[in-house]
Structures are given as structure tokens and as C-alpha cells.
């Protein structure tokens, strides 16, 4: 098989750890690169093909029509975050049609339920939506044409470029997807509700355990064993889920980090997959807490442990390296991939929420934590106050326990650099930049119409964003800012990893 060779010469420097992030003015970066190491990254044509994902960008933007049974549009405007906390947001019956697209993606009269979704995004005038079909449907060929009941429409309100999520999802589809991990597919659409124009949205997949979406199987109804698949989120909103009325929130648990990096780390997790018994919730709490404990102790104290055969306790082990120890219970390539993605995007939310993991404890499962399903990048790419710099290591120094625990391990940095080399060989970084420009050019009129409908976003800005970003008056200005910022970020990371 024809082979393409791309050689990376690692830097000779050995840099020390400091506490810096993309928010700092004069950052110093952790690197701990193996001194004098020279590695080659070699990809066959077959492996190179795993980086071939491209989003669909067409001259005519597809249209999703939502027609409610009562012809009332208030379901898309009336609810706020307070309504979510009181569990009072309701689905409305609707029919879904898809037009202005390829003939094989047209859809007419599909029965569904629709509601608004999100957390703080519910406070915005233009709210994200969730579609739940009565029967499985595919929308616009996403996910290789697979059919699912649940889909989401992201409003992209905060981000004036309307390209943060598309850029992050493209990078996620290539960085994680090339190694077999899940990231949502996506496509820009226009939305009409009961015949009224509602703006440009980003069609994406629901974050859920369904065949082809997450890497774990669904649990059978009524099954109470702990040998199942789990999907869960590092989630600062877990208290709100826990306190939802009538037990309507998702199950939650806490991890105790005291003595393992400090008690200031966000402790909460929300389980997003189905569980049928409290023992299953107790198990995923036990596994997660001890996986982090064992990883932290191996890195910081050279203390090595592993789960026993029955996964009911941990026991000491000897004669092993840190990498070999943690690879027993963490899928390291998935962590490398999600780490690279978050170093690129500099998303402040990763220290708080929208950070997903899965675990397959079934007979054929890996029984390792997998990091996948990246989500929610509307505050990323340098647009938020205190998170603007393109230089300095971000994920390595953030208060996300999983991203920082291995950030200065030489073997981990070696894995990062090997993956970075492949991303460059596959032109992923340059493609990300070209896609931003392509969206801006092809969809210029569509974006203009969106902000004519939602002019308050342009007129008043957003209190979380920088003055510079709030000064932009068009999608084009914001998109140009994203392109400049991202190119500088790529250049900085290439100095560290290239």
C-alpha cells in the first residue's frame, strides 16, 4: 500500500510547568518533551482516509419547517431557564418538513414533538430546539444517513460568527472520528415555525446513547446489573438536575478530589444514559472517582493501583509505568484527542460542564473511560472575557481534572505530538480555516437575514464577550476574527508540538 511520510522533529527544550492559560498576558507553557527525541508519523492511504470528513456546505441552505398542531409559536419564545428548573417546559405536537435540499433528503409531514432546550441559552431570545420524531428519521443525510428519533437545532446566539460550533465539530469529527470516537455530525439550516422565518440554526445530533452515536450499548429495560454502558457528563449544573421537582432530573453523582489536586475542582457529574437501579449509579461513581484517584497517584506519587477482577475495589500493582497503569482503565487515545481539541478551542466551559465520557462494562466492553462527544463551543475561540489569548497552554492548566492530570507526562506529550503530526499531514488545520471562509462566503445572505430577524444580538452584544467582539456588526467581521485567532492558535501549538 502506498505510504505517505511526514516527519516531525521534536524540540530539544525541556520547559517547566507554570499555571498559565489562554487568558494570561505573558504565558509560560508546560511541555516536558522527551529531550532529543525524533519521531516519524507515517500514515497509509487507508489511515489518511479516516481524516476525510467534510461538512455539507451548499449554495442553497436547507430549510426545516416546524408546523405545530395549534399553530402557536409561543413554545419557542415563552420559556426561560427558570421554567427548566421547575420542569415546566413541555413538548408540543408538530409536523416536520425539510425542503431546499437534495432530493433524497426531502421530508414531508413527519410527526414529531418539539420543545426548547439548553441551560443559559434559554435566556436568549433565539432559543435552541429539540425535535423528537414519532418514528426514526434521518435529517439531511447526517451521520451517513442513519435514522434517529432525536435531533437538535442549535441557535448559535452568543457567537456572532455562527461558526464556533461548526469549526469545533469539524475538528472533533476529524481528531476524534479518525480514531473511531464519536462527535456529532452537523449542517447549517434555516428554520421556519408555522410559516414564520426563525433564522439560521445548526442542525446537530442529540447527545445520547444510541447505536452509532456513543461508543456504548443501551441498557435493557429492567436490567439492574452494573455491567452495562454508561454515558455521563462532567457537569457543574448537576445540583440543578439533582434538585429538579419530582425526581425529573437526570441521575447525578459527585467525585471527591480532596488530596488529588484540591477540593476546588467541580465535583459533579450527570448521567445521560438510562440506568434502572441505584447500584448502577453507585458503580459509575465508584469507577470514576477511583479512576481519577489512581491516575493522580500514579502521576504524582508513582503509586500504582488497578481495579480488581470484579471491579469492587482497587489493589496495588508493581512493575509498571504510569502509562501502562492508567491505560488499564482510561482509553488514552480518546483523552489525547479530546485534549488536543480543547487546547485548540480554548473553551472556558470545559472546567464546568459539557465534557462527556462513556464507559462500557459489558462482557465485550473495553471497561475503560472514553472521552468523546465534544459539545457546546459558543464561548470558545477567544471571544469571552479573560480567555482571549492565542498563546499559552489552556486545557493543561484549566480546572478540568481529566485534561490536566497528564499534561506534563512525557509519554502523554509524545502521544499528543504524534497525533498533531497526523492532523497536519491530513491538512485538517488548513481545512478548518478554509471552511470558516467558505461558510462566510457561501452563506453571506443567509447570515444577513438571520441578523435582520435577530437584530438585538448585533445591537446589544453579549455581556460575557469582549468589547472587541461586541463591536462587530456582521457575521463577516466575527468570522474574520475567528479565522485570525484560530490561525494564531494553530501556529502557537505547532511551536509546541510540531
PEWOWO-V885610 format. One record per backbone hydrogen bond with DSSP energy under -0.5 kcal/mol. CO is the residue of the C=O (numbers start at 1). NH is the residue of the N-H. E is the energy in kcal/mol with one decimal. If there is no record, write none. Layout:
BEGIN
((CO NH E) (CO NH E))
END
This chain:
BEGIN
((2 45 -1.2) (4 43 -1.6) (6 41 -1.8) (8 10 -0.7) (8 39 -1.2) (13 15 -0.5) (15 31 -0.7) (15 32 -1.0) (18 20 -1.3) (21 24 -1.9) (22 389 -2.1) (34 37 -1.6) (37 10 -0.9) (39 8 -1.4) (40 42 -0.6) (41 6 -1.7) (43 4 -2.0) (44 48 -2.6) (45 49 -1.6) (46 50 -0.5) (47 50 -1.5) (48 51 -1.5) (49 52 -1.5) (55 57 -0.7) (59 61 -0.6) (62 190 -2.8) (63 65 -0.5) (63 99 -2.4) (64 66 -0.5) (64 192 -2.3) (65 67 -0.6) (65 97 -2.0) (66 68 -0.6) (66 194 -3.3) (67 95 -2.4) (68 71 -1.0) (73 76 -1.9) (74 77 -1.8) (74 78 -3.0) (76 127 -0.5) (80 83 -0.6) (80 84 -1.3) (81 85 -2.2) (82 86 -1.3) (83 88 -2.8) (84 87 -1.7) (85 245 -0.5) (88 90 -0.5) (92 114 -2.2) (93 69 -2.2) (94 112 -2.5) (95 67 -2.5) (96 110 -2.3) (97 65 -3.2) (98 107 -1.8) (99 63 -2.4) (102 105 -2.1) (103 106 -1.3) (107 98 -2.4) (110 96 -2.5) (111 134 -2.4) (111 135 -0.5) (112 94 -2.7) (113 132 -3.1) (114 92 -2.2) (115 130 -3.0) (119 122 -1.6) (120 123 -2.0) (121 124 -1.2) (125 127 -0.8) (128 117 -1.8) (129 153 -2.9) (130 115 -1.7) (131 133 -0.5) (131 151 -2.3) (132 113 -2.4) (137 148 -2.5) (138 140 -0.6) (139 142 -2.0) (141 144 -0.5) (141 145 -0.8) (142 145 -1.0) (143 146 -1.9) (148 137 -2.1) (149 133 -2.9) (150 206 -0.9) (151 131 -2.9) (152 154 -0.5) (152 204 -2.6) (153 129 -2.4) (154 202 -2.4) (158 160 -0.9) (159 162 -1.3) (163 167 -2.4) (164 168 -2.6) (165 169 -2.9) (166 170 -2.2) (167 171 -2.4) (168 172 -2.7) (169 173 -3.0) (170 174 -1.7) (171 175 -3.5) (172 176 -1.7) (172 177 -1.5) (174 178 -1.3) (176 179 -1.7) (176 181 -2.1) (177 180 -1.6) (182 373 -3.0) (185 205 -0.7) (186 56 -0.5) (187 203 -2.7) (188 62 -0.5) (189 201 -3.1) (190 64 -3.0) (191 198 -3.2) (191 199 -0.6) (192 66 -3.2) (192 194 -0.5) (193 196 -2.2) (196 193 -2.6) (199 191 -2.3) (201 189 -2.6) (201 203 -0.6) (202 154 -2.8) (203 187 -1.7) (204 152 -2.4) (206 208 -1.1) (208 210 -1.0) (210 213 -2.9) (210 214 -0.9) (214 212 -0.5) (220 223 -1.8) (226 228 -1.8) (228 361 -2.4) (230 359 -2.3) (231 272 -2.6) (231 273 -1.5) (232 357 -2.8) (233 235 -0.8) (233 270 -2.3) (234 355 -0.9) (235 238 -1.6) (237 240 -0.7) (237 241 -1.7) (238 242 -2.8) (239 243 -2.1) (241 244 -1.1) (244 247 -1.1) (245 248 -1.6) (251 271 -3.0) (253 269 -2.3) (255 257 -0.7) (257 260 -3.0) (257 262 -0.8) (262 265 -0.6) (267 255 -2.0) (268 235 -1.9) (269 253 -2.0) (270 233 -2.8) (277 280 -1.1) (277 281 -1.1) (278 282 -2.6) (279 283 -2.0) (280 284 -2.0) (281 285 -1.8) (282 286 -2.4) (283 287 -3.0) (284 288 -2.1) (285 289 -2.5) (286 290 -2.1) (287 291 -2.4) (288 292 -2.1) (289 293 -2.2) (290 294 -2.8) (291 295 -2.1) (292 296 -3.0) (293 297 -2.4) (294 298 -2.0) (295 299 -2.2) (296 300 -2.7) (297 301 -2.0) (297 303 -1.9) (298 302 -0.7) (302 304 -0.6) (304 317 -2.2) (306 315 -2.9) (308 311 -1.6) (313 308 -2.6) (315 306 -2.1) (321 325 -2.4) (322 326 -2.6) (323 327 -1.8) (325 328 -1.5) (326 329 -1.4) (326 330 -1.7) (329 369 -2.6) (330 332 -1.3) (331 335 -1.5) (332 336 -2.7) (333 337 -2.5) (334 338 -2.4) (335 339 -2.2) (336 340 -2.5) (337 341 -2.3) (338 342 -2.0) (339 343 -2.2) (340 344 -2.0) (341 345 -2.3) (342 346 -1.9) (345 381 -3.1) (346 348 -0.7) (346 382 -0.5) (347 350 -1.6) (348 351 -1.3) (349 352 -2.4) (349 353 -3.3) (352 236 -2.6) (354 375 -0.7) (355 234 -3.1) (356 372 -1.0) (357 232 -2.5) (358 370 -2.8) (359 230 -2.9) (359 361 -0.7) (360 367 -2.0) (362 365 -1.5) (369 331 -3.0) (370 358 -2.4) (370 372 -0.6) (377 380 -1.3) (379 384 -0.5) (380 383 -0.7) (383 466 -1.9) (384 387 -2.0) (394 397 -1.5) (394 398 -0.8) (395 398 -0.5) (399 266 -0.5) (399 401 -0.7) (400 403 -0.5) (400 404 -1.4) (401 405 -1.1) (404 407 -0.8) (406 409 -2.2) (408 410 -0.5) (409 412 -0.5) (409 413 -2.4) (410 414 -2.2) (411 415 -1.8) (412 416 -2.4) (413 417 -2.6) (414 418 -2.1) (415 419 -2.1) (416 420 -2.6) (417 421 -2.2) (418 422 -1.5) (419 423 -2.2) (420 424 -2.1) (421 425 -2.3) (422 426 -2.2) (423 428 -2.3) (423 429 -0.5) (424 427 -1.4) (427 431 -2.0) (428 432 -2.1) (429 433 -1.5) (430 434 -2.3) (431 435 -2.4) (432 436 -1.5) (433 437 -1.7) (434 438 -2.4) (435 439 -2.6) (436 440 -2.0) (437 441 -2.2) (438 442 -3.0) (439 443 -2.4) (441 444 -0.8) (443 447 -2.7) (444 448 -2.1) (445 449 -2.0) (446 450 -2.1) (447 451 -2.3) (448 452 -1.0) (449 453 -1.9) (450 454 -2.4) (452 455 -0.6) (454 457 -1.4) (454 458 -0.6) (455 459 -2.7) (456 460 -2.5) (457 461 -1.2) (462 465 -1.7) (464 385 -2.1) (466 470 -2.4) (467 471 -1.0) (468 471 -0.8) (469 472 -1.3) (474 478 -1.7) (475 479 -2.8) (476 480 -2.4) (477 481 -1.9) (478 482 -2.1) (479 483 -2.3) (480 484 -2.4) (481 485 -2.6) (482 486 -2.8) (483 487 -2.3) (484 488 -2.0) (485 489 -2.2) (486 490 -2.8) (487 491 -2.4) (488 492 -2.3) (489 493 -2.6) (490 494 -2.3) (491 495 -1.4) (492 496 -1.3) (493 497 -3.0) (494 498 -2.3))
END
